[in-house]
Amino acid sequence: MRKKQMTWIPAILSLAVAFALPGCGDVNSKANAAQEISVKAIKLGQSVDSGLSGKIIPDQEVKVVAKLGGKVSNVAVDEGAVVKKGDLLVQLETDDLTQQVKQAEAALVASQAKLADTQAGARSQEIQGLESAVKAAQASLDQVTAAVDQAKSGFDLSQKTYNRLRNMYDSTNTVTKEDLDKGTFEYEKAKAAFDQTQAQQTAAQAQVSAAQSKLELTKSGATGNTIEALQADVNRTTAGVELANSALTNATIMSPTDGIVVKRSIQPGEMAQPGVALMTVVKMNPVQVELSVPETQISKIKAGSDVEVKVSNVPNKTFAGKIYFVSPVSNPNSTTFPVKVTIDNTEGMLLAGMLAEVHMKDTDQKNGLEVPKSALIKKDNKTFVYAVQDGTAKLVEVTTTDKNADWVYVKDNANLKANAQIIINPTDQLADGSKVKVE
């Protein structure tokens, strides 16, 4: 009976150990988690002295276009040609344009002559002719007036005769019906003649008035409205001449800048279209370096600052440059800012597309990485920071130079590079090798 009880003891002990082991694992895991210290950290920006990478681009790249359509008669340059501002590049046919200029000039001459004659007033011969016309009209009026007087006399006589015959016919038998009818006819005839001469007199008076008005108007000259209308016509024809000459000038397409022809897209005999590029001219002296500067460094970049530029394709040579543009707006879809540097390229050694490295020359920009003073730790007359590496706090000794009340410059070294994470406001709990969790 005792032997059976003894055989169960090892089995019970084994089960107890099996149930106890998982519980121990949970305890250790919780202990490890408790050892991780929550910290706040920042990422160090790129050191200015380490250089900023960019690409060389032309100072100017101009798409040469035609302002008007036309057939190309001559292309004066080929790709690779070095041109000066104002050099002939492309010539369009000008026969039709020349004729348009001549037509516009002829119209201008005519309108100017008309305005000049009107402003000068009538010539003496014209005034003399109008005065003669007035005299002739007056003479005609005088003749008609005399005829009116004669016709009135005849009318008055016939009227008296008619009245006498009518009275005698009504009161006596001495006047026959035939005599009365004859007197009536003569009366009506004389009245018609008188009325006709009166109408002629009215017409003659109107002719005299018209001739006198024309003479007076000619002597006084044109009205202000007439002069303004003629001047407006001169302005219109002048604008027509300018437009025609402009079109003729635009048929000769010249280089807008000094540079090199890098692309030619037109041949003699082809039709140039307005706004379509015929050639591309680039200006390569000076050249530019186009940079994209991180937001952590953009505050250090100032327009007008001198820089040194190194180009891998041109070894053992440093080029002097100057920052001339710092964009206040970041690039789309990133936090980098466009910056442009201009470099003299008189020797023509720099080509568009080459990679360049830009270094700041200002001494206050060469002090290295910026670190907040809240990250510094003083021990044994030395300065340290905690860098986060693989979830562990690593104590790194640094050499600092004051920047301002809150920041210092730290020279990057093998243990502290740009983009490294450092802990700010470290507590006494931290030690070299502590497990940390960045919040």
Secondary structure, 3 states (H helix, E strand, C coil): CHHHHHHHHHHHHHHHHHHHHHHHHHHHHHHHHHHCEEEEEEECCCCHHHCEEEEEEEEEEEEEEECCCEEEEEECCCCCCEECCCCEEEEECCHHHHHHHHHHHHHHHHHHHHHHHHHHCCCHHHHHHHHHHHHHHHHHHHHHHHHHHHHHHHHHHHHHHHHHHHHHHHHCCCCCHHHHHHHHHHHHHHHHHHHHHHHHHHHHHHHHHHHHHHHHHHHHCCCHHHHHHHHHHHHHHHHHHHHHHHHHHHCEEECCCCEEEEEECCCCCCEECECCEEEEEEEEEEEEEEEEECCCCHHHCCCCCEEEEEECCEEEEEEEEEEEEECCCCCCCCCCEEEEEEECCCCCCCCCCCEEEEEECCHHHCCCEEEEHHHCEEECCEEEEEEEECCEEEEEECCEEECCCCEEEECCECCECCCCEEEECCCCCCCCCCEEEEC
